[in-house]
Amino acid sequence: MNRLDVVGFGALNVDKLFKVNRIAAAEEESFVTEYTESCGGSAANTIVGLARLGCKTGFIGKVANDTEGKMLLEDFRKEGVDTNSITVAKHDRSGKVMGFVDEKGNRALYADPGVNDDIAPSEIDGRYISQTKFLHLTSFVGQKSFMTQIKMLETLPENVKVSFDPGALYARLGLARLDPIVRRTFVMMPNVGELEALTGKADYKQSAESLFKKGVEIVAVKLGSKGCYVTDGKQSHLIKALKVKVVDTTGAGDAFNAGFLYGLVEGKDISECGKIGNFVASRCITRMGARTGLPRLDELKGTN
């Protein structure tokens, strides 16, 4: 097998997105103006973004033998993502996320993890992981798959660099619980809220320093409409976001990850990686859904 650029390891979900006039609070009502159904999952969205930029990609995950599982596998294949390390369970159900997006692009998400939370160490092919430059990790809802990620890192070859986006689910666990992942991480890409939850520090620059002490080499902090802050402990850059009309912020962070990792795969410096991350995220949020707006390589080259 030829060496891959990036392999993702995270949840696989079918996103059922409802555009609503507003996100209702408890005991309130709102109405649906549009509905879309698409493939998602944080690491999966990033891997598709990388595939569209011309990277060789693969994925480790689990689906059931149901309509959603077949849809998830078919979408990966259509995008050119290698699916040889995705387990298909004979029973249970594939993951789903119900999302509600208001007119400003704000969202509320409800996850039904299904078989995502039932990945065992025996289902991970160590040879497959050893054939990649980067392994990109994101969160699971349940404990079993989280522990499988940690177990896998114990035998991961040193030449494989780990990329980690904790997401809100893992960020709430705190740095102590995430230590086995963080200390093996090369590049960490939280958003500003997740970083504060992880470190207990409101200043994201100080928080980044806390991660360096754990062994992380590059930190890219996603600041939403303010862009991103990227640092490797020697140089630091605050990079402004591109101004676009926001339709849906679903998958914006995953899109940023794709652009940033593409830059690292191509050997670019962290400032350029941050700019590419911002560009890919800006394209993502102009369309409904996490993957619809992800750009192709020729669009990226057209910005140079």
N, C-alpha and C positions, 0 to 999 in steps of 0.2 A: 504494500500500500504506500502511495506517495505521501510525503509529509504534509499535514494540514497546517494552515496558518492559525486558525482559531477553532477550538471545540467548546461548545456551550454545555453547561450542566445546570439545569433548573427545571421549573415547572412548565408543562405544556398545557395550554388552555385554549378553548374556543371562546372568544370574546363576543358576548351578546350585548351590543351597545344601543342604548336608547337615548336619542336626543330629546330633551325635555325643556319645557318653558322655564322651569327652575327646579333645583334639587329640594325636594320636600323634607321638612323636619318631621319629628314625631307628631302624629295626629293631623298632619297637613296633607294636602293633595296637590298634584301638578299633573300635566298631561304630556303625552308623547307626541313629538312632531316628526320623528324619523327613526328608523330602525335599521341597523346593519349587523351582520354576523361575520366574524373574521377570525383567523387564527392568531393566537397571542401567547403570552408568557414572556416574562422580562428577558431572560437569556435568549429565548427563541427569537424575539424581535431583534435583538442585537445581532444575532447570527445571520438573520435574513438581510439586515442592513449591510453587514460585511460581505455577504455573498453578492449583493447588488453592486458593491464597489470592486468586485473582481477577486476577492479573497477566496481561498480554498477552505471550506468550513464543514464542520460536522457537529453532531449533537448526541448527548447522553441524556436519556429521559425515559418516560414510560407513558404509554397510552393503553386504553382498553380496545377490545375488538368491537367497537361500536361506530356509529355514524361520525361522531366527533373525532375519534381516533383516526379513522380513515382520512378524514378531512385534513387533520394535522399533518399526517405523513405525506399525503399527496401535495400539500402546499409546500412543504420542505423540498420535495423532489422537483417540483416545478421551478423553485428558486435555485436549484443546484446544490442544496445542502445534503451532505452524506447522512443517511439514516441508519447505517448498519449497527449502531450501538443504541438504538431505541428499542426498548423491550415492549412487546405487545402482550398484555395480560389477557387471559382467556375469559376472565370474569370481571365484575365490578364496572365502573364507568370512568370515562376520560374526564379530565379537568375542564371546568367551565368558569367563566367570570361574567357576572351581570354588572354592566356599567351604565351609569346615568350621567349624561353630559349636558350642562346648561348652555344657554346662548353665549356665554362668555368663555366657554371652553373649560370651566371647572367641572370636576367629576367626583362621583362616589362609586366605589367598587365593592362588590361582594363576591368572594371566591368560594367555589365548591371544588376542592382539590382532587377528589376521586383518587385514582391510582398514583397520582403524583406523590402522595405521601406514603407510598409503600415500596420504595426502591431499596433493595437490599444490596450489601457489598458484593454478594455473589453475582449480581447482575451487571457489575462494572467490569469491562474488559481493560485491564491494565495496559496491554499492548497497544490498544487503540489510543489511549490518552498519551502514551509515550511518543506517539507520532505527530504531536502538534507543537507549535511554537508557544501558543497561549492557550490556557484553560480558563474560560470565563464562567464564574460562579455567581448565581443569584439565589434568592430565598425560596424555601418551601414553607408551607403552613405547619406541617407535622414534624415530630421529633425524629422519626425513623429515617427519613431521607436526609435530614440535617446531619445525623450521626454518620450516615453513609458517606456524605461529602467529607467529613472530618477523617473517617477511616481511610478513604481514598488518598487524601493528602499525605498520609503517613508513608506511603510507598511511591509517591509521585517523583519521577526523576528530576534532579536539580535543573536540568536544561529546559524544563517546561516552566514558563513564567505564568503565575496565577494573576488573573484579573478578577476583581471582586466588587460587585455592587450589592450592598447589604439590603437595600430597600427598607421600607418601614418595618416589616415583620422582623427582620434580623436586627435592625438597629435598636429595637426595643429590648432585645436580649442583653445589650450592653457589651462592652469590650471584653470583660472577663469571660463570658460564655463564648464569645467569638474568637478568643485568643488563638485556638488551634488553626483557624483559617487566616486570621489577620497576620500572624507571624510568618506565614508562608506566602503572603501576598506581595506581588511586585508592584501592581498599580491598583489603587482603590478609588472608586468613583461614586461616592455618596452624594445626595443633595444636601443642602445646608441644614435642613431640619433633621435629617438622619444623622448627620455628623454631630449635631448638638446632643441628640438622644444617646449616641454612642459614648461621647466623651464627657458630657455634662458641662461643656464650655460653649458659651454663646458666640464667642469670637472664632470664626472658622479658620483663621490663620493660626491661632494657638492650638486649635483642635487638630489641624494638620500636623503640627509639631508632635503631638501626642502619638500620632500614627507612625511617624518616623522612628520614634523610640521603640516601637513594636517590631520594626524591621521593614515596614513598607518603604518602597523606594520612590514612588510617584503618587501624588494625591491630586485628583481632579474633582473639585467641588462644584456641583451644579447649582447655580444661583437663580434659576428660572429666567424671568424677563431681564435680569441684570447680567446674564451671561454665565461665565465660569471663572473660577480661580484655580490655577494649576501651579504646582510647585514640586520640585524634587529635592528641596532642602538647600540647594545652592542658588537656583534662580526661581523667581516667582512672577506670575503674570495674571493680571485681572483683565479678562477679555470680554468686551461688550457683546451682547446678543445682537443678532440681525433683526431688524424691524420687519415684521410680516403681519398679515391679518390672521389672527388665531381662530381656528375652527374647532379644534379638539386637541387637548394637551395629552391625551392617552398615548403612552409610548415615547414621549419626548425625551425622557431620561435614557431610555434604551437606545434611542436613535443617537443621542450624544455619545453614548458608550461606543456605538459602532464606528462613528467618525473618529473618536479618539484612538480606539484600538487600531483602526486602519492606518492612522498616522504612525503608531508605534511599529506596526508590521512593516511599514515602508521606510522605517529608520529616520523619521522626521523628529525635530526637537519638540519639546513639550508645548511651546507656544503655538507652533503650527498644528500640533495635534488638537489643542484647544479650539483653534479657529475652525478646523475641519469638523470637530464635534458640534460646535455651534451651528455650522452650516447644515449638517445633516438633521439636527434637531429642528432647525427653522423650516426645513422642507416638510418634515413629519407633521408639524402642528397646523399646516395649511389645509390638511385633508382630514376627513372623518376616519378614525381607526388608527391602530398603532403602526401599520405597515404600508398603507396605501400611498402615502406621500414620500416614502423612503427613496432617495435619489439613486440613479445609476452613475457609474463611473464617469461617463461623458459629461454629465451635468456638473459633477465636481470639478472636472478638468476645465470646464467652461468658466469657472470662477477665478481661475489663476490669471 
